Amino acid sequence: MHVFLEVLTVILVASAMAMALAHVLELPGKLRLGREEYFVVQRIYYPGFTIGGGIAEVGGIIATFALMLTSGGPIQFRLIAGALAALLIMQLVFWVMTQPVNKHWLQEVELSSPAKRFFATEGNDGTLLPSAEEWTALRNRWELSHVLRAAFAMLSLVLLTMAIIHSA
């Protein structure tokens, strides 16, 4: 059962890292886009990345916590705790840097009821972020947040893998 938990945790954390890394790999191409093209491309992410990221990231945090509680020794515990901390920082970056930009960009997009609740677009007056004329500031903040998230996800995966190898 413990091996199953290890494998599941690696799959979830690797999936979370893959989505964050996908954004980073697109960065050079997206930086060449003008404002209108950028917003067209940007809106294709929300359905798949929201669902996939939510499952992988929340599942990864829960599985990593469970794995930490069943760790075999102090070194393994510290490595898994570090992996968990990196995942939690990844979430912090999302809620502090990424989500406010998402909320701002999606104000005028017709969303489903669950999406409206998640992105909290109802009643937003857009005063939390620069105006639409300053879209490059929004773009740079959103893109930087994904670079940071990918780095923390990769760190988490490395620490998690080291912990599993250490237990072998």
C-alpha distance (Angstrom), angle and dihedral (degrees) to the residues before:
residue distance angle dihedral
M1 . . .
H2 3.80 . .
V3 3.81 91.7 .
F4 3.81 89.2 52.2
L5 3.81 89.7 53.5
E6 3.80 91.0 49.2
V7 3.81 92.5 50.5
L8 3.81 93.1 44.7
T9 3.80 91.3 49.5
V10 3.80 92.5 50.2
I11 3.82 91.3 48.7
L12 3.80 92.8 50.1
V13 3.80 95.2 45.2
A14 3.82 91.7 44.3
S15 3.81 89.5 50.8
A16 3.80 91.3 51.6
M17 3.79 89.7 48.4
A18 3.81 91.9 47.9
M19 3.80 92.6 56.8
A20 3.79 93.7 47.4
L21 3.80 91.0 45.1
A22 3.81 90.9 50.3
H23 3.80 88.9 61.7
V24 3.81 90.9 50.0
L25 3.80 92.6 50.1
E26 3.81 90.2 52.9
L27 3.78 92.9 50.7
P28 3.83 99.6 93.6
G29 3.81 91.8 51.7
K30 3.79 94.8 43.3
L31 3.79 92.4 51.3
R32 3.81 88.4 62.2
L33 3.81 92.3 57.6
G34 3.78 123.4 100.0
R35 3.80 121.4 -126.0
E36 3.82 97.3 -90.3
E37 3.81 95.1 44.4
Y38 3.80 91.4 46.4
F39 3.80 92.3 55.3
V40 3.81 92.2 47.8
V41 3.81 90.5 52.5
Q42 3.81 93.5 40.5
R43 3.79 95.4 59.2
I44 3.81 94.1 58.4
Y45 3.81 90.7 70.9
Y46 3.75 102.9 62.3
P47 3.83 104.4 78.6
G48 3.81 99.8 45.3
F49 3.77 99.3 32.2
T50 3.81 92.9 45.7
I51 3.80 94.1 52.4
G52 3.82 97.2 36.3
G53 3.78 94.3 41.5
G54 3.77 92.6 46.9
I55 3.78 93.0 52.8
A56 3.82 95.3 42.2
E57 3.79 96.7 43.0
V58 3.79 99.4 42.1
G59 3.80 91.2 39.3
G60 3.80 90.5 47.5
I61 3.79 92.1 52.4
I62 3.81 92.6 48.7
A63 3.81 93.6 44.9
T64 3.82 92.7 45.8
F65 3.81 90.4 50.3
A66 3.82 90.7 49.6
L67 3.80 90.5 48.1
M68 3.80 90.5 49.8
L69 3.80 90.6 53.5
T70 3.82 90.5 52.9
S71 3.82 96.5 42.5
G72 3.77 119.1 138.0
G73 3.78 102.7 -132.4
P74 3.79 147.5 -9.8
I75 3.81 96.7 -80.2
Q76 3.79 93.0 48.8
F77 3.82 90.1 44.9
R78 3.83 91.7 53.3
L79 3.80 93.0 47.4
I80 3.80 92.3 50.1
A81 3.82 91.0 43.9
G82 3.81 87.9 53.6
A83 3.81 90.0 49.9
L84 3.79 89.7 50.6
A85 3.80 91.8 48.1
A86 3.82 90.2 52.2
L87 3.82 90.1 51.5
L88 3.79 91.0 49.6
I89 3.82 91.3 49.5
M90 3.80 87.7 49.7
Q91 3.82 87.4 57.0
L92 3.79 91.8 46.6
V93 3.81 90.3 53.9
F94 3.81 89.5 50.7
W95 3.80 95.2 51.1
V96 3.82 95.8 41.0
M97 3.82 101.8 37.9
T98 3.80 111.7 14.1
Q99 3.79 105.2 36.3
P100 3.82 96.8 54.0
V101 3.82 89.1 55.0
N102 3.82 91.1 46.5
K103 3.79 89.1 51.2
H104 3.79 92.1 49.7
W105 3.81 94.9 47.0
L106 3.79 95.1 47.0
Q107 3.81 97.5 51.2
E108 3.80 93.4 104.4
V109 3.82 98.0 34.9
E110 3.80 119.5 102.2
L111 3.80 105.4 -119.9
S112 3.79 135.0 -179.0
S113 3.81 117.0 -104.2
P114 3.83 94.4 -100.7
A115 3.81 90.4 48.2
K116 3.82 90.8 49.7
R117 3.80 89.5 53.5
F118 3.81 94.1 46.4
F119 3.78 95.8 45.8
A120 3.83 91.8 36.0
T121 3.78 92.0 -143.4
E122 3.80 96.8 152.3
G123 3.77 111.8 102.7
N124 3.80 95.3 3.3
D125 3.78 111.0 145.2
G126 3.80 94.0 -169.9
T127 3.81 94.3 -120.9
L128 3.81 93.7 126.7
L129 3.80 93.6 72.6
P130 3.80 139.1 32.2
S131 3.77 117.4 -72.7
A132 3.80 122.8 -90.9
E133 3.82 89.2 -96.6
E134 3.78 87.9 66.2
W135 3.79 94.1 56.7
T136 3.80 93.2 139.8
A137 3.80 89.8 65.6
L138 3.81 89.1 51.9
R139 3.79 91.7 45.5
N140 3.78 93.1 48.9
R141 3.80 92.5 48.0
W142 3.82 92.0 48.7
E143 3.80 93.4 46.5
L144 3.82 93.8 45.0
S145 3.78 90.1 50.3
H146 3.79 89.6 57.6
V147 3.80 92.5 48.6
L148 3.81 88.6 53.6
R149 3.81 92.2 44.9
A150 3.81 91.4 50.6
A151 3.81 90.9 50.4
F152 3.81 92.6 50.9
A153 3.81 91.9 44.6
M154 3.80 90.7 51.0
L155 3.80 90.9 48.0
S156 3.79 89.3 50.7
L157 3.80 92.3 50.7
V158 3.81 92.3 48.0
L159 3.82 92.7 49.6
L160 3.78 91.6 45.3
T161 3.79 92.0 50.1
M162 3.80 91.4 47.9
A163 3.81 89.8 51.5
I164 3.80 91.9 51.5
I165 3.81 92.2 47.2
H166 3.81 89.9 47.9
S167 3.81 90.6 55.7
A168 3.81 93.1 52.5
